[in-house]
Amino acid sequence: MFDGFTLDRVDVGEVSLRVRHGGAGTPVVLVHGHPRTHTTWHAVAARLAGHHTVVAADLRGYGRSTLPPDAPDHAQSSKRAMAGDLARLMTHLGHERFAVVGHDRGALVAFRTAMDHADRVTHLVVMDGLPVVEHLERTDAVFARAWWHWWFLGQTDKPAERVICADPDAWYRTPGPDELGAGNHDDLWRALRDPAVVHGMCEDYRAGLGIDRAHDEADRAAGRRVSCPTMLLESSRDDLDIHGDPAAIWAPWLAHPLRHRVVDSGHHQAEEAPDAVADALLEFLGQE
């Protein structure tokens, strides 16, 4: 797994990130979602490394990256904070401009990186994600029932950590090592059994229900849009279309027409359809 890549720990200010980097060519950052770590990208990274310098890190609070003390508004786990981590990481590695690819919660981080660091992001790829405000403004009984974990993980009155940490093996149901790859499976389960990581993941969702939404609302009110070319990779066997056409929802946020591709996969595209994902990324990242 990650043959030829360097495994590092990089101090980016408030936190230190566990990161793998390797390959050669124009740089691209791969951003995992919940509850994964950066190792979810192992098969995709191997394909990209022949054409790009590939950087994959555990987000703050996930995997073996650290998380600063909690703030009352959960700002320490905001997508703005995570985007800042990625920008500083790429500066540390010597990359002034880079593409960013994010899946699930990582799609929110990738989007925020493109918004907050527009002068540095060359391409944006979002996989199975929409701006958080778009989800929350469309919340109804159907969405709340299907995406119930947003509210379970995000509420604070009866913290979800108490339930999850009591029996993480029963709570999280993942494919086995044959499907995930042995190294990725082991890395994921080490994270899921760590109470500090479970807390970090919950804080991500708490930020999503509050401060992340506020950041999106401020950008929309100011007329700010993503200025770089953007592609949406949508899983064919997921429910991103729960609010209707996701491409139409993305369009007002983008300065360029959206490229939209449906991948024959369940939710975890990088693990279930790595070749299709890599092919789509190689084609898109090769375009100006």
C-alpha positions in Angstrom: 0.0 0.0 0.0 1.4 3.4 -1.1 4.5 1.8 -2.5 7.1 4.5 -3.3 5.3 7.1 -1.1 6.8 8.9 1.9 5.0 8.8 5.2 5.4 12.0 7.2 4.0 13.9 10.1 3.8 17.6 9.4 3.2 20.4 11.9 0.8 22.9 10.2 0.3 25.2 13.3 -2.7 24.2 15.5 -2.3 20.5 14.5 0.1 18.0 13.1 -1.1 15.9 10.2 -0.2 12.4 9.2 0.5 12.6 5.4 1.7 10.4 2.6 3.1 11.9 -0.6 4.7 10.6 -3.7 4.7 10.5 -7.5 5.8 13.2 -9.9 4.0 15.9 -11.8 1.4 18.6 -11.0 0.3 18.3 -7.4 -3.1 17.0 -6.2 -4.4 16.6 -2.7 -6.8 13.7 -1.9 -9.2 14.4 1.0 -11.0 11.5 2.7 -14.4 11.6 4.3 -16.1 10.1 7.4 -15.1 7.7 8.9 -12.1 6.9 6.7 -8.5 7.9 6.9 -6.2 8.9 4.0 -5.5 5.2 3.3 -8.9 5.0 1.6 -7.1 6.5 -1.4 -4.4 3.9 -1.7 -5.5 2.3 -5.0 -6.4 5.7 -6.6 -3.1 7.2 -5.4 -1.1 4.4 -7.0 -2.7 5.2 -10.4 -2.3 9.0 -10.1 1.3 8.9 -9.0 2.6 8.2 -12.5 1.3 11.6 -13.7 0.9 13.7 -10.5 2.6 14.4 -7.2 -0.1 13.0 -4.9 -0.6 14.2 -1.3 -3.0 12.4 1.0 -3.4 13.3 4.7 -5.6 12.5 7.6 -7.9 15.4 8.3 -7.5 17.1 11.7 -9.3 14.9 14.3 -9.3 11.8 12.0 -6.9 8.9 11.8 -3.6 9.8 13.4 -3.7 13.6 12.9 -4.3 15.7 16.0 -7.1 18.0 17.0 -6.8 21.1 19.1 -9.1 21.7 22.2 -12.8 22.1 21.5 -14.2 25.6 20.9 -17.7 26.5 22.0 -18.7 27.0 18.3 -16.7 23.9 17.2 -14.5 26.2 15.0 -11.5 23.9 15.6 -13.3 21.3 13.4 -14.7 23.7 10.8 -14.0 23.1 7.1 -12.3 26.5 7.1 -9.8 25.2 9.7 -9.3 22.0 7.8 -8.8 23.9 4.5 -6.2 26.0 6.2 -4.4 22.9 7.3 -4.2 21.7 3.7 -3.0 25.0 2.4 -0.2 25.1 5.0 0.6 21.4 4.3 1.1 22.1 0.6 3.3 25.1 1.4 5.4 23.0 3.6 5.8 20.4 0.8 6.7 23.1 -1.7 3.6 23.3 -3.8 2.2 26.8 -4.3 -0.7 25.6 -6.6 -2.5 22.3 -6.5 -5.7 20.5 -7.3 -7.9 19.2 -4.5 -10.2 16.1 -4.6 -12.6 15.4 -1.7 -15.0 12.7 -0.9 -18.0 12.8 1.5 -16.9 15.2 4.4 -13.7 15.7 2.4 -15.8 17.2 -0.4 -16.8 19.9 2.0 -13.2 20.5 2.9 -12.2 20.5 -0.8 -14.9 23.0 -1.6 -13.9 25.3 1.3 -10.2 25.1 0.2 -11.2 26.2 -3.3 -13.3 29.1 -1.8 -10.8 30.3 0.8 -7.6 29.7 -1.2 -8.8 30.4 -4.7 -5.4 31.7 -5.8 -3.9 28.3 -5.1 -6.4 25.7 -6.2 -6.2 24.8 -9.9 -9.0 22.2 -10.0 -11.7 21.1 -7.6 -13.3 17.6 -7.6 -16.2 16.9 -5.2 -17.3 13.3 -4.8 -20.8 12.6 -3.3 -21.1 16.0 -1.6 -22.9 19.4 -1.8 -22.2 22.6 0.1 -23.5 22.0 3.6 -25.9 24.9 3.5 -27.6 23.3 0.5 -28.3 20.1 2.4 -29.5 21.9 5.6 -31.8 24.3 3.8 -33.5 21.4 2.0 -33.9 19.3 5.1 -37.2 17.5 5.3 -38.4 14.2 6.8 -37.0 12.2 3.9 -33.5 13.7 4.2 -33.6 13.6 8.0 -34.5 9.9 7.9 -31.9 9.0 5.3 -29.0 11.1 6.6 -29.9 10.8 10.3 -26.3 10.5 11.3 -25.7 14.2 10.6 -27.9 15.0 13.6 -26.9 12.1 15.8 -23.2 12.8 15.5 -23.8 16.6 15.5 -25.9 17.1 18.6 -24.3 17.7 22.0 -27.0 17.1 24.6 -26.3 13.4 24.6 -23.0 13.0 22.9 -22.8 10.2 20.3 -19.3 9.3 21.6 -20.8 7.6 24.6 -22.8 5.2 22.3 -20.1 4.6 19.7 -17.2 4.1 22.1 -19.2 1.6 24.1 -18.9 -0.9 21.3 -17.3 0.5 18.1 -17.1 -2.9 16.5 -20.9 -3.2 16.6 -21.5 0.4 15.6 -19.3 0.7 12.5 -19.9 -2.0 9.9 -17.3 -1.9 7.2 -16.3 -4.3 4.4 -13.5 -6.7 5.2 -9.8 -6.6 4.4 -10.4 -8.4 1.1 -12.6 -5.5 -0.1 -10.8 -2.6 1.5 -7.2 -3.9 1.2 -5.6 -5.2 4.4 -3.6 -2.1 5.2 -6.5 0.2 4.6 -8.8 -2.0 6.7 -6.3 -2.2 9.6 -5.7 1.6 9.5 -9.5 2.3 9.5 -10.2 0.1 12.4 -7.3 1.4 14.5 -9.0 4.8 14.1 -12.5 3.7 14.8 -11.5 2.1 18.1 -9.8 5.3 19.3 -12.1 7.5 21.4 -10.2 10.6 20.5 -10.8 10.0 16.8 -14.5 9.3 17.4 -14.7 12.6 19.2 -12.9 14.3 16.4 -15.3 12.9 13.9 -18.3 14.0 15.9 -16.9 17.5 16.2 -16.7 17.6 12.4 -20.4 17.1 12.2 -21.1 19.6 15.0 -19.2 22.2 13.0 -21.2 21.3 10.0 -24.5 22.1 11.6 -23.3 25.6 12.7 -20.2 27.4 11.7 -19.7 25.6 8.4 -23.2 26.6 7.4 -22.5 30.2 8.4 -19.4 30.3 6.2 -21.4 29.1 3.2 -24.1 31.6 3.9 -21.6 34.5 4.0 -20.0 33.4 0.8 -23.3 33.2 -1.0 -24.4 36.6 0.3 -21.2 38.1 -1.0 -21.5 36.5 -4.4 -18.3 34.4 -4.0 -18.0 31.4 -6.2 -15.4 28.7 -7.0 -13.2 30.2 -9.7 -11.4 27.0 -10.9 -12.7 24.2 -13.1 -14.9 21.8 -11.0 -16.0 18.2 -11.5 -18.6 16.3 -9.6 -18.2 12.5 -9.3 -21.5 11.0 -8.2 -21.9 7.4 -7.1 -24.6 5.5 -9.0 -25.7 3.6 -5.9 -25.8 6.4 -3.4 -28.4 9.1 -2.7 -26.7 12.4 -3.5 -29.8 13.2 -5.6 -32.0 13.1 -2.6 -32.7 16.9 -3.1 -32.9 16.6 -6.9 -30.2 17.1 -9.5 -26.9 17.7 -7.7 -25.4 19.3 -10.7 -28.1 22.0 -10.7 -27.5 22.6 -7.0 -23.8 23.0 -7.5 -24.1 25.4 -10.5 -24.7 28.7 -8.7 -21.6 28.1 -6.6 -19.3 27.8 -9.7 -17.7 30.3 -12.1 -17.3 27.6 -14.7 -19.7 25.0 -16.1 -19.6 21.8 -13.9 -18.3 18.6 -15.3 -20.4 15.8 -14.0 -19.7 12.1 -14.1 -21.6 9.2 -12.6 -19.4 6.4 -11.3 -20.7 2.8 -11.1 -20.2 2.5 -7.4 -21.6 2.6 -4.0 -20.7 5.5 -1.7 -17.0 4.7 -1.1 -15.9 5.3 -4.7 -12.2 5.2 -4.1 -12.4 1.7 -2.6 -15.2 0.3 -4.7 -14.3 1.7 -8.1 -10.7 3.0 -7.9 -9.9 2.6 -11.6 -13.0 4.5 -12.7 -12.2 7.3 -10.2 -8.5 7.4 -11.3 -9.5 7.5 -15.0 -11.9 10.4 -14.4 -9.3 12.3 -12.3 -6.5 11.8 -14.8 -8.7 13.1 -17.6 -10.0 16.1 -15.7 -6.7 17.1 -14.1 -5.1 17.0 -17.5 -7.4 19.8 -18.7 -6.8 23.5 -18.2 
